[in-house]
Amino acid sequence: MQELNFPKFSFRFKNNENKVSIFDEIRKKFIVLQPEEWVRQHCVQYLIQHKNYPKSLINVEKELKINGLTKRYDIVVFNSDGSIHLIVECKSYKVKINQTTFDQIARYNLALNASYLMVTNGINHYYCVMDVENKRYDFLKDIPAYK
């Protein structure tokens, strides 16, 4: 797999029927290793190991309904009160991040009302804080660490 613009992490892998899988600490199971999953697992470890977010507040690959359509978010980090702190949209390192990617996470946030957004393809990372009053997001250098 492609080297990503994240710190180095150690992962558990297994090979089954010529498919490599990576262990997801949040879902507690092996997931077939695709380029987007490689990015997602690095991002999860970044949140846990570098931003100190508790595993218990992280959710991965869950469905949500937006305008009657079923969508799946990549990563959501909750606050201890159950509100949503952060939504992360992960793309394959082969995918260029563009306005469509930001539109996607903004649509998700209409339903989820997160304080922060992160978009990453493993190479480029974009961080935003929501300005709810003015219905926009402002870019940040990084997301805040867990308090």
Buried (B, 14 or more C-beta within 10 A) or exposed (E): BEEBEBEEBEBEEEEEEEEEBBBBBBEEEBBEBBBBBBBBBBBBBBBBEEBEBEEEBBBBBEEBEBEEEEBEBBBBBBBEEEEBBBBBBBBBBEBEBEEEBBEBBBBBBEBBEBBBBBBBBBBEBBBBBBEEEEEEBEEBEEBEEBE
